[in-house]
């Protein structure tokens, strides 16, 4: 009898028989081979149909996203990289869940040290149940106490294939619609893959807009509190009358006024995220309008601060990676507290603490702030500014093959009639 199946394992003895049978394999004894058995895949896998990317939505470019099946996700990557050099190494992690995990890299391009570090950390994981790739992030990150994510997750197969071609390592986890990318840098969390589908001038403008939005979102509220609390002399005379008239009936100091509105914004955002989509959108819009208008009319907050808080919340949404968006939301509160304590000195002190932490932070033992620290001038061409496609791969990845393509050295000669 011949059974056509691509997933057949022939093993010595009954080693691993329990695991295979519980995962839907059929065990067949081989005739005349008493010590050998064959395991044939017979499980019926229910896979969600491919859908559009929800978190990393793009206007142009491919639309399909990963699903919860690791086999389907690997096929989506293999379809974009149909080369023999693409290596997929499989692991089983979790004493109870026995979750399949795959490590992907391209032989001959990816630095072998990165592959070794990833494999070593995955093998050293001692955890009972792995449900999602977010568990892996928390278990193998260099600094588990940092508010910043040190591994980039993506739901886009095209992005995963692109970073593999750059020389990075990708980790896929069964049951998760996101794969992990490592090593990564701070600037990558503010670049959308759609930037590469646009002209480099437009792509650079969008990235700079995101960088400005992040700085604005973190510090604008603390600057408002510091100015009104300690540095009133910095306010222009024309603007001073507007601020005084907007706050003349406000019983709360600027700090408590700003803290109240920040908490209200976070409550609305969290409520909108946890409710069903249509209800969540309604709650966010209606709740923001009603609460904002009522708080100003009741004299609890000023209309100037309400505009500033709304702009800061809007600016934070420009971050294309959800986990980094959460970090930006959190950072506004320490800056707010330090601004209330020491004014602009407190804002500067908090900025120094944040910068020191980021300089010490690493991703797969590589500096998190590359290419800014340590400076990699060539890599600056694809950071917060996106230059045309470069012939060399990023310097900080230290790839085995640094060239992506070679520039055409010959010059095009014009015809005699041109």
PASEKOL-348742 format. One record per atom (N, C-alpha, C, CB): y, z, x. Coordinates in steps of 0.1 Angstrom, whole numbers, plus 5000, padded with zeros to 4 digits. Atoms other than C-alpha are relative to their C-alpha. Glycine has a CB too. Layout:
N
YZX ...
! end
This chain:
418
498850005008 500050005000 501250005009 500050124990 498750014992 503549915013 501150054991 500249855004 498849945008 506550115002 501349965008 499950164999 498750044994 509849945010 501050114999 500549874994 499049895001 512250225019 500750005014 499450134996 499350004987 514950245046 500150145005 501549954998 499949864996 514750625047 498650065001 500950084990 501449954997 511350715062 500050075013 499049894999 500149924988 510650985087 498550035003 500850135000 501349974997 507351025105 500050115011 499249885006 499949884992 506851375120 498650055004 500850114993 501249944996 504251565138 499850144993 500050035016 500349875007 502651845117 501050024988 500250115009 499249975012 504552015088 501350075004 499250104991 498749954996 507652105108 501149944991 500349975015 499050055008 510552085084 499649954986 500849895007 500550055013 508352005054 500750064988 498550024999 499449935011 509952265031 501449944998 500150155003 498750055002 513452135038 500049854994 500849995014 500150145005 512451765032 499650004985 499049925008 500550005013 510551845000 501150054990 498850084998 499049955008 513452044986 501249914998 500550145005 498950105000 515851754993 499549874994 500549985014 500450125007 513851504973 499149905007 501249934994 500950094993 511451354998 498550014996 500150035016 501450005003 507851264992 499250015013 499549874992 500849984988 505351385018 498749934999 499850155003 501250095000 502551135026 499250035013 500349854998 500949994988 499651205050 499649865004 498850104997 500450134994 498850915073 498550005003 500849975013 501450024998 495250795073 499749995015 499549884992 500450004986 493450855106 501050075010 499749855005 499049924992 496451055118 500150144994 501449925001 500049875007 495651415108 501250085003 498850075004 498849924996 498651555126 501349944996 499950035015 498750065004 501251315113 500149984985 500049865007 499750015014 502951305080 501349914999 500250134992 498850085002 505551065066 500850064988 499649854997 499149955010 508551175045 500849884995 501050115005 499450125006 509850905021 501150054990 499049914993 498949965009 513250945004 499749954986 501349945006 500250045014 512850944966 500950074991 498550044996 499149935009 515751154954 500949904993 500850105008 499050085008 518051014927 501350075002 499650004985 498749954997 521551064939 501149954990 500449965015 499050035009 524351084914 501449995008 500150104988 498850024992 527450934931 501249964991 499849905011 498850035007 530950924917 500549865004 501250105002 499650134997 532250574914 501350005009 500349924987 498950014991 534850454940 501350004991 499949885009 498749995007 538450534928 501149995009 500150134991 498850014992 541950504940 500350145007 501249964991 499649884993 543250754966 501050084991 500549975014 499149925008 544951044947 501050075009 499250094992 499149924991 546451244976 500849915009 499250105008 499450094991 547250965000 500249874993 499249985013 499850125008 548350714974 501049915008 500550034986 499150104994 549950394988 500349894990 499449945013 499650115009 551850114971 499349875004 501549985000 500650124995 550449844993 498850045009 500949915008 501249974992 547149825013 498850034991 500350125009 501349965007 543549925004 500250124991 498950025010 499849905010 543150144974 498850104999 500249944986 501249925002 539550284976 500150125009 498849925003 500049874994 538950644986 498550055002 500850104993 501349944998 536050854998 499550074987 500050105012 500649925011 533651024973 499350125006 499149914992 500749884995 531451334975 498749975007 499850094988 501350034994 528451154989 500249965015 499349894993 499850044986 528251145027 499449875004 499450115009 500550134998 526050845026 500949894996 498649984993 499050105005 528550645006 501250005009 500450034986 498949994991 531350765029 499749935013 500550145002 500350064987 529550655060 499949854998 498750055005 500050145003 528950315044 501449945000 499249974987 498650055001 532650275037 500649985014 500850094991 499550014986 533450345074 499249895007 499850135007 500850104993 530550125086 500449864996 498550024997 499550135005 531849835064 501249955008 500350014985 498850044993 535149845083 499849995015 501150104997 500350004985 533549895118 498549965001 500350145006 501450044999 530349685118 499649975015 499849874991 500450024986 529649735155 498950105004 501350025009 501149914996 526749885173 500550125008 499049925009 499449894992 529050105194 500450124991 501249965008 499749895009 529850315163 498850104999 500449954986 501149904999 527750635168 500250104989 500050075014 500049905011 526850865139 498950105003 499849934986 500949894997 525251195148 500050104989 500350075014 500149925012 523951405120 499650155003 499049944990 500349864999 523851785117 499750064986 501150085007 500249935012 522752035091 500550145002 498550014996 499349884998 525052335087 500050084987 501549975005 500149915012 524752635064 498650064998 500549944988 501349955001 521852875063 499449994985 500050155003 500450015014 521752855025 500249864994 500750104991 499750135005 523452525016 499449895007 501549985000 500650114992 521952315044 500849874998 498549984996 499150115002 524952085042 499949895011 501450054998 499950114990 524651745060 501449985005 499349874995 498750024994 527451695084 499849895011 500650125007 500150114990 528051375105 501249995009 499949874992 499050024990 530051325137 500149855004 499850095012 499850144997 531450975142 500949985012 500449924988 499250044990 532850815173 499549875005 500050115012 500450134994 532850485192 499750015014 501249904998 500550004987 530850465223 500849915009 498549985001 499250084992 532850335252 501550014999 499649864999 498549985002 536250425238 500350154999 500449944986 499749865002 536150795227 499750085013 499350064988 500249914989 536551055255 498850084997 501350085003 501249935002 533151215259 500250155000 499049975012 499749855001 534751565264 500350044986 501250035009 499749965014 536051555228 498750004992 501049894994 501350005007 532651465215 499250125003 499249875003 500749884997 531051745234 500550134994 500050015016 499449885006 533552005222 499750004985 501550005002 500350005015 533051895185 498650044998 500349864994 501549975002 529251905188 499750145003 499249905009 500349864997 529252235205 500550104990 500750045014 499449915010 531552395179 499249994987 501449974997 500850015012 529452255150 498750075002 499849854997 501349934998 526252385166 500150155000 499449955013 499849864999 527752725170 500550064987 501150045011 499649945013 528752765133 498950084995 500449884991 501049915006 526953055118 500650044986 499650135009 499549985013 527753045081 499049974990 501449924998 501150025009 525653065050 500249884991 499950124991 499850115010 527252805027 501249925003 500050064986 498950104998 529452495034 500249924988 499749925013 499850075012 530952355003 500949875002 500750094990 499150114998 533752135016 500449995015 501350024991 499550024986 535251995048 501050115004 500549865002 499049904997 537952265046 499450125006 500750044987 500749894993 535352525056 499849975015 498650024993 500250044986 534652325088 501350025007 499549865001 498749994994 538452315095 500250155005 501149954991 499749864997 538652695094 499150065010 500050084987 501049954991 535552745114 500049955014 498649984995 500050064986 536152515144 501449985005 499349874999 498750014995 539952525147 500350085012 501150044989 499749934988 541452635180 500650134997 500949925009 499349885004 543652895164 499950024985 501649995004 500249985014 542453035131 501050084993 498650074999 498949925006 545553245126 501349934998 500250135008 498850085000 548052965126 500249944986 499949885010 499850065013 549652845093 499949855000 501450044995 500050154999 549452485106 498549955001 500849955013 501350064999 546352275101 499849935013 499749904988 500250064986 544852165135 499149884999 499550105009 500850125002 542551895121 500649934988 498550044997 499450085010 543851615100 498949954990 500849885006 501050055009 541951535068 500649884992 499650114990 499650125007 542051205050 498949964990 500349885010 500950055010 540551055019 499949845000 500450044986 499950144999 541150695031 499049955010 501449955003 500950064990 538350495047 500749925011 498949924993 499350094991 540850255063 500650095011 501049924993 499449914990 542550545081 499050065009 500850114993 501149944991 539250695093 499649895010 498950044991 500450114991 538250355107 501149975011 499849874993 498950024990 541750315124 500050105011 501349994992 499949904989 541650645142 498750005009 500150144993 501250024992 538050585153 500349895011 498849964992 499650104991 539350265169 501050045011 500549874993 499149944991 542050465186 499350095011 501150094993 500749924990 539450685203 499850154995 500750005013 500149865005 539350995180 498650024994 501050024989 501349965006 536351185165 500350034985 499550125007 499949985015 535751185127 498850094996 500049874993 501049915005 533751455109 499949984985 500250155004 500250015014 532251385075 499050114995 499449864997 500849895006 530751655053 499649964986 500950134999 500650035013 528451605023 500650094990 498550015001 499449935011 530051704991 501550005000 499550145000 498550004999 533651655003 500549855000 500450075013 499450145000 535851344995 501049985011 500649984987 499150014989 537851405027 499250015013 501150114999 500649994987 536751345063 501150065009 499549865005 499249934990 538251535093 500349915012 499550135004 499750074988 540051375122 500550095011 501249894997 499749924989 540351535156 499949925013 499250135001 498849915000 542251575180 501149934993 500450045014 498850065008 545551535161 501250075006 499850034985 498849944995 549151605168 500950034988 500749895009 499149965010 552051745148 500649884993 501150095005 499350115006 553751415142 499149924991 500649915011 500950085009 550651255126 500050064986 498650015006 500049945014 550951495096 501249954992 500050155001 498850055007 554251325088 500049855000 501350055006 500150155000 553050965091 498949964989 499649945014 500950055010 551450785062 499449875005 500749974986 500650134996 548950505068 500749884995 498550004997 499250125005 551150285047 501149965009 500550044986 499050034990 553650295075 499649885008 500450115009 500550114992 551450045094 500049874992 498750035006 500050125009 551549805064 501449944999 499450034987 498650045001 555349785066 500649955013 500950124995 499350044988 557749625091 500350125008 501249924997 499949884992 558149855121 501450074998 499849965015 498749945003 561849905113 500050084988 501149884999 500149925012 561150015078 499150125002 499549914988 500949894998 558250225089 500750115008 498849955008 499349904992 560450405115 501150074991 500749935012 499149945009 563150465089 499450104991 500849894992 500749915009 560650625065 499650125007 498949934993 500549894992 559250845092 501250105004 499349965013 498949924997 562650965103 500650074988 501249915006 499649935012 563551035067 499150124996 499949904988 500949895002 560451255064 500350115009 498549955001 499749894990 561351445096 501350074996 500249945014 498849945004 564851505083 499850094987 501149904997 500349935012 563451615049 499350135003 499249914991 500749874996 561151875065 501050105005 498949975010 499049914995 563952025085 500950064990 500849945012 499149975011 566252025055 499350104991 500449884992 500749925009 563552185033 499850145005 498749944996 500249874994 562852465057 501250095002 499349995014 498849924996 566352565067 501250004991 500449955014 498750015008 568852475040 500250134993 499949884991 499849885008 568252785019 500450125009 498750044993 499649904990 568453015050 501449985005 499050015011 498650034996 571652845061 501050054989 500149855004 499149965011 573152905027 500150154999 499449954986 499949855000 572253275028 500750055012 498650064999 499349954987 573453325064 501549974999 499449935012 498550035000 576753155057 500750094990 500249854995 499349925010 577553345025 500050155004 499449984987 500249864997 576353675040 500850045013 498650045002 499449964987 577753675076 501149905005 499050015010 499150104994 579753355083 500849924990 499149905008 499150065010 582153285055 501149915006 500650114991 498950084993 584753155080 499649865003 500450075012 500450144998 582552845085 500149914988 498550005005 499950085012 582952725050 501449934999 499850094987 498750075001 585652455046 500850054988 499749854998 499149955010 588652555025 499849944986 501449995004 500250075012 588052284999 498750044993 499949855002 501349965006 584452404994 499950154996 498849975010 500049855003 585252774994 500350034986 500950075010 499649975014 586852764960 498849974991 501249924996 501250035008 583752604945 499050105001 499449865004 501049904998 581452854960 500450144993 499750025015 499649875006 583553154949 500049994985 501550035005 500050015015 583953024913 498550004995 500749884996 501450015005 580152964911 499350145001 499249905007 500649884998 579353314923 500850124995 499750025015 499249885003 582053534908 499450094989 501349954995 500649925010 579853654879 498550035004 500149934987 501449984996 576553674899 499850145005 499649895011 500249864995 575354034903 499150025012 499450084988 501049984989 572753964930 500649955013 498749924997 499650064987 573453914967 499449875002 499650105012 500650134997 572753564981 498650005003 500849935011 501450004996 569453664996 499150024987 499750125009 500849985012 567953804963 500149884990 500350134993 499850115009 569453514944 499149885005 501549965000 500850114994 567753254968 498550034999 500449985014 501549965001 564453454968 499549984986 499850145005 500450025014 564353454930 499749864997 501150064991 500250145003 564853084928 498849945007 501349925002 501150064992 562353004956 498750044993 500150065014 501349965007 559653214938 499849934987 500150154998 500150075013 560453044905 499549865003 501349994993 500450134996 560052704922 498550005003 500849945011 501450004996 556752804937 499050034988 499850115011 500849975012 555452944904 499849874992 500750114991 500150135008 556252614886 499149905007 501449944999 500850104993 554652414914 498550044999 500450005015 501449965000 551452624914 499549984986 499950155004 500550015013 551252624876 499849854996 501150064990 500250145002 551752244875 498849945007 501249935004 501250054992 548952194901 498750054994 500150055014 501249945005 546452414883 499749954985 500050155000 500250055013 546952274848 499549864999 501350024991 500350145001 545551944835 501249915003 499449974986 498950094995 547551644848 501249994990 499449875003 498950035009 549551564817 500850134996 499449934987 499349885003 550251924808 500850055012 499050114995 499349964988 551152004844 501349935003 499149985012 498750074998 553751734846 501050054990 499749854998 499149955010 555251854814 500650145003 499450014986 499649874996 555352214826 501050005011 498850095003 499150014988 556952114859 501449964996 499449915010 498750065004 559751904843 500850094990 499849864994 499449925010 560452114812 500450145005 499250014988 499849874994 560052444830 501250015009 498750055007 498950004990 562452354858 501349984993 499849885010 498750025007 565152234834 500450124992 499949874991 499749885009 564852524810 500350125008 498850034991 499849874992 564552804836 501349985008 498850035009 498850024992 567252654858 501350014992 500049865007 498849995009 569752604830 500250144995 499949904988 499849875006 569052944815 500450105011 498650054994 499649914990 569353124848 501549995004 499249985013 498650024997 572752964855 500950064988 500349855002 499249955012 574053044819 500050154999 499549934988 500149865000 572753394822 500850075011 498650055000 499249944989 574753454854 499150065010 500950104995 500949944990 571653534875 500149925013 498650004995 499950094988 572053234899 501249914999 498749925002 498950095000 574853004909 499549854999 500950015012 500550145001 574652634901 500049935014 501049924991 500150064987 575352544938 498650035006 501150055009 501349974995 572252734949 498949934993 499850155000 501050075008 570252584921 499849855005 500350004985 500150144995 571052234934 499450005014 501449945001 500650004987 570152334970 498550035000 500750115008 501449975001 566852484960 499249884995 499750124991 500750125006 565952174939 499949895011 500849954988 500050104990 566851944968 499050045011 501449985007 501049964990 564752154993 498649984995 500350155003 501350025006 561752144969 499749855000 499950064986 500350155000 562151764965 499849955014 501349934994 500250054986 562451715003 498650045005 501150065009 501449964995 559151905009 498949914995 499750154995 501050095006 557351654987 499849875008 500349974986 500150124992 557951385013 498950015010 501349975007 501149994991 555251525035 498749944995 499750155004 501150075006 552251295030 498750075001 499849875007 501249924999 549551555040 500250134992 499650025015 499949885009 548951825014 500050135007 498949994989 500149874993 547952095038 501250035008 498750005009 498749984992 551052045060 501150044990 500349885008 499049975011 553052055027 500050154997 499749924988 500149865002 551752405021 500650085011 498550044998 499449934988 552752515056 501550004999 499549945013 498650015001 556252385050 500550094989 500449854997 499649915011 556452575017 500050155005 499149994988 500149874995 555452895035 501150045010 498650035006 499149974989 557852865064 501450034994 500149885009 498649985005 560952875041 500250154998 500149934987 499849865003 560353245034 500350085013 498850064993 499649934988 560353375070 501449975004 499149975012 498650034996 563553185077 501050074991 500249844999 499149945010 565053325045 500250155004 499549994986 500049864996 564253685056 500950025013 498650065001 499249984988 565653645091 501549964998 499449915011 498650045003 568853475078 500750124993 500149884991 499449885007 569453785056 500250115010 499150044988 499849894990 568954015086 501149985010 498750025007 499050024989 571053855113 500849874999 499249995013 499250135001 572653535099 499449895008 501450035004 500450114992 572553235121 499250045012 501249915004 500949954989 571153445149 498650024996 500650135006 501449995006 568153525127 499449864998 500150074987 500550135002 567753155119 499549945014 501049914993 500350044987 567853075156 498850075006 501250015009 501149924995 565453355164 498749964994 500250154998 501250045007 562953245138 499649865005 500250004985 500350134995 563252885151 499350015014 501249915001 500549984987 562453005186 498550054999 500850105009 501449955002 559353195174 499149894995 500050124989 500850125005 558152885155 499749905011 500749944988 500150104990 558752655184 499050055011 501349975007 500949944990 556952895208 498549994995 500350155003 501350005006 553952915185 499449865000 500050054986 500550145000 553752535182 499749955014 501049914993 500350044986 553952485220 498750055004 501250055009 501249944996 551052725224 498849944992 500050154999 501050055009 549052555196 499349885006 500549974986 500850114995 546252315205 499149954989 499150045012 501050065009 543952075186 499049945009 500749894991 501150034992 540652035202 500350015015 499549854997 499549974986 542152185234 501049915005 498850015009 498850094996 544951925234 501250064994 499749854996 498849945005 548552035230 500449944986 501249985010 499750045014 549552015193 501349924999 500150124991 498750065000 553151895201 500149875008 501050095005 500050134993 552151585221 500549904989 498649965006 499550044987 553851345228 501350075004 500149865001 498749944996 556951575228 499850115011 500650064987 500349904990 555351855248 498550015002 500650144997 499350064989 554051775273 500549864997 499250005012 499450135004 556251455272 499149885004 501349985006 500850124998 554251135268 500949884995 498650004993 499050105005 556950865267 499449884994 500949965012 500650125006 554650585259 499550034986 498849955008 500549965013 553250775229 501150024990 499150125001 498849985009 556750835215 500249874991 501250035008 499850125007 556550475203 499250004987 499649885008 500849995013 554150585175 500050144996 498649945002 499949865004 555450935166 500950004988 500550095011 499150015011 558450985144 500749874999 501050125001 499550145000 559550635153 498849915002 501149975011 501150094999 557050355148 500449865005 499349984986 499750124994 557450065172 498949894996 500150015015 501150105002 555449735169 498750045006 500449865005 501349964995 551749755176 500049995015 498949914993 500149994986 551149865211 498749965006 500350155005 501350044995 548549715234 499150115006 500349905011 500849894994 547450055248 499850114990 500750055012 500349885009 545750345230 500950125005 498550035001 499249884996 547550685230 499650065013 499950104989 500349954987 547750835264 499350144999 501350025008 500649865001 546851195252 498650004997 500850084990 501550015003 543451075240 499149985012 499849894989 500750034988 542450975275 498749934997 499650145007 501150075004 540150715262 499349935012 500349894989 500750074989 537450535283 500649865001 498550004997 499550144999 538950195274 501550014994 499249904992 498649985005 542850225271 500649884993 500850045011 499450125005 543449865260 499549974986 499749895009 500450055014 543449765223 500149855000 501050064990 500050154999 544549405230 500949975012 500649944987 499150044989 546349215258 501149914995 499149925011 498950085004 549749065255 499949865005 501350065004 500050144996 550048695256 501049985011 500349904988 499150014988 551548625291 500749875000 499250025013 499450145000 552148255286 501249994990 499049894998 498850025009 555548155271 499849874993 501250005009 500150125009 555747905243 501149915005 500150044985 499150104995 557447595256 500549924988 499549915011 499550085010 559747405233 499749855002 501550024998 500150154998 559247035226 501349945004 499549944986 498850064995 561646795240 501149974989 499749875007 499150035011 563146725206 500550124993 499449914990 499549885007 563847085197 501350055007 498950115002 
! end
